[in-house]
Amino acid sequence: MSRPTALVTGAAVRVGRAIALELAASGFDLLLHHRSRPDEIEHVAEGVRAHGGQAHVVAADLGTREGRAAVVDAARTAFGALNLLVNNASVFYPVAFDRIDDDEWDRVLEVNLKAPFVLCRDLLPLLRAADATRFGAPEEQHGVVVHLCDIGADRPVSGHAHYSVSKAGLVMLVRAMAVELSPAVRTVGVSPGQVAWPESYDEATRRALARRIPLGRVGAPEDVARLVRFLTMEAHYLDGVVIPVDGGLHARY
Ligand SMILES: NC(=O)c1ccc[n+]([C@@H]2O[C@H](COP(=O)([O-])OP(=O)(O)OC[C@H]3O[C@@H](n4cnc5c(N)ncnc54)[C@H](OP(=O)(O)O)[C@@H]3O)[C@@H](O)[C@H]2O)c1
């Protein structure tokens, strides 16, 4: 039997890298997307191959129509069917509300919300062609989509209005896809809390945020990766939900 297939966007580092390697360890062939990290993505590709999987790589700016089309084309070239699409790539940086100009707003929404929609829409034929019975799913179910959301989609962090709105939209995309595309394509979301620090957070901010986490520690990219694997390979009756992986932080707000 051929191996299951997955596309992970933003797969060169951090959470995307962990998801790609977890899937490779679970027997997937991967299409690895990155934007600007040829060396890091090649290391991830080597890691996938070390698990016996195929690793295809595509570089693209998901903030452009051409970039999104390049990822779709690469998936069609690499695979005849897609078991899993993970929309992980994202832009995150603080800008005060009255300093977000039109171009900045558009760019964040394009990468964080429009790109996930376009990839899902244009890869539907590949997702519908996938065999999920190999994981024990009923035969009317085929591909799975996982959107990387954020616990901040419900309760925004000050200084990140464009990002928060994009992630709130992604939560709705999870639900909209579930009601319209299931049972053929099952859609779920994962909302990390603190699993990899943004570079913009200084030490004091990191310590203060970590203290608020009920489990008493920040998470790791691998915590998200294990949840993505479970959602894809085992959670055949979960659909249209967004699951926090945040050490309990969502309960604290
Ligand atoms: N880290 C956390 O604790 C946390 C918390 C809440 C939610 N999340 C969500 O979980 C996901 C992964 O988090 P992360 O911290 O690992 O993400 P990240 O490092 O901030 O970004 C992941 C990747 O997105 C890619 N990207 C950015 N702009 C792009 C563009 N215009 N076109 C294509 N790719 C672009 C980058 O690719 P290149 O590096 O190749 O340029 C980057 O490596 C994200 O969706 C994030 O919003 C994370």
The ligand as a MOL file (V3000), in Angstrom:
LIG
                    3D

  0  0  0     0  0            999 V3000
M  V30 BEGIN CTAB
M  V30 COUNTS 48 52 0 0 0
M  V30 BEGIN ATOM
M  V30 1 N 4.2310 29.6490 18.6280 0
M  V30 2 C 3.1760 29.6640 19.4420 0
M  V30 3 O 3.3080 29.5660 20.6760 0
M  V30 4 C 1.8020 29.8330 18.8500 0
M  V30 5 C 0.7670 30.3190 19.6540 0
M  V30 6 C -0.4930 30.4630 19.1080 0
M  V30 7 C -0.7210 30.1240 17.7870 0
M  V30 8 N 0.3010 29.6670 17.0140 0 CHG=1
M  V30 9 C 0.0220 29.3320 15.6100 0
M  V30 10 O 0.6330 28.0930 15.3060 0
M  V30 11 C 1.2330 28.1580 14.0030 0
M  V30 12 C 2.7160 27.8710 14.0990 0
M  V30 13 O 3.3150 28.7670 15.0200 0
M  V30 14 P 4.8550 29.1910 14.8670 0
M  V30 15 O 5.1520 30.0650 16.0180 0
M  V30 16 O 5.6820 27.9710 14.6310 0 CHG=-1
M  V30 17 O 4.7560 30.0600 13.5220 0
M  V30 18 P 5.8360 31.0920 12.9680 0
M  V30 19 O 7.2020 30.5980 13.2560 0
M  V30 20 O 5.4800 32.4750 13.4110 0
M  V30 21 O 5.5170 31.0440 11.4050 0
M  V30 22 C 5.5330 29.7980 10.7100 0
M  V30 23 C 6.0000 30.0150 9.3100 0
M  V30 24 O 5.0930 30.8520 8.5900 0
M  V30 25 C 5.7940 31.1960 7.4190 0
M  V30 26 N 5.3010 32.4280 6.8040 0
M  V30 27 C 5.2290 33.6670 7.3360 0
M  V30 28 N 4.8250 34.5460 6.3820 0
M  V30 29 C 4.6520 33.8290 5.2470 0
M  V30 30 C 4.2630 34.1620 3.9290 0
M  V30 31 N 3.9830 35.4160 3.5520 0
M  V30 32 N 4.1910 33.1700 3.0120 0
M  V30 33 C 4.4830 31.8970 3.3570 0
M  V30 34 N 4.8690 31.5270 4.5730 0
M  V30 35 C 4.9520 32.4780 5.5100 0
M  V30 36 C 7.2530 31.3820 7.7910 0
M  V30 37 O 7.9990 30.7100 6.7950 0
M  V30 38 P 9.5790 31.0360 6.5290 0
M  V30 39 O 10.2360 30.9060 7.8730 0
M  V30 40 O 10.0070 29.9950 5.5540 0
M  V30 41 O 9.6650 32.4300 5.9990 0
M  V30 42 C 7.3330 30.7360 9.1770 0
M  V30 43 O 8.3850 29.8340 9.3320 0
M  V30 44 C 0.8940 29.5330 13.4430 0
M  V30 45 O -0.2510 29.4640 12.6420 0
M  V30 46 C 0.6410 30.3600 14.6770 0
M  V30 47 O -0.2250 31.4630 14.4430 0
M  V30 48 C 1.5440 29.5210 17.5220 0
M  V30 END ATOM
M  V30 BEGIN BOND
M  V30 1 1 1 2
M  V30 2 2 2 3
M  V30 3 1 2 4
M  V30 4 1 4 5
M  V30 5 2 4 48
M  V30 6 2 5 6
M  V30 7 1 6 7
M  V30 8 2 7 8
M  V30 9 1 8 9
M  V30 10 1 8 48
M  V30 11 1 9 10
M  V30 12 1 9 46
M  V30 13 1 10 11
M  V30 14 1 11 12
M  V30 15 1 11 44
M  V30 16 1 12 13
M  V30 17 1 13 14
M  V30 18 2 14 15
M  V30 19 1 14 16
M  V30 20 1 14 17
M  V30 21 1 17 18
M  V30 22 2 18 19
M  V30 23 1 18 20
M  V30 24 1 18 21
M  V30 25 1 21 22
M  V30 26 1 22 23
M  V30 27 1 23 24
M  V30 28 1 23 42
M  V30 29 1 24 25
M  V30 30 1 25 26
M  V30 31 1 25 36
M  V30 32 1 26 27
M  V30 33 1 26 35
M  V30 34 2 27 28
M  V30 35 1 28 29
M  V30 36 1 29 30
M  V30 37 2 29 35
M  V30 38 1 30 31
M  V30 39 2 30 32
M  V30 40 1 32 33
M  V30 41 2 33 34
M  V30 42 1 34 35
M  V30 43 1 36 37
M  V30 44 1 36 42
M  V30 45 1 37 38
M  V30 46 2 38 39
M  V30 47 1 38 40
M  V30 48 1 38 41
M  V30 49 1 42 43
M  V30 50 1 44 45
M  V30 51 1 44 46
M  V30 52 1 46 47
M  V30 END BOND
M  V30 END CTAB
M  END
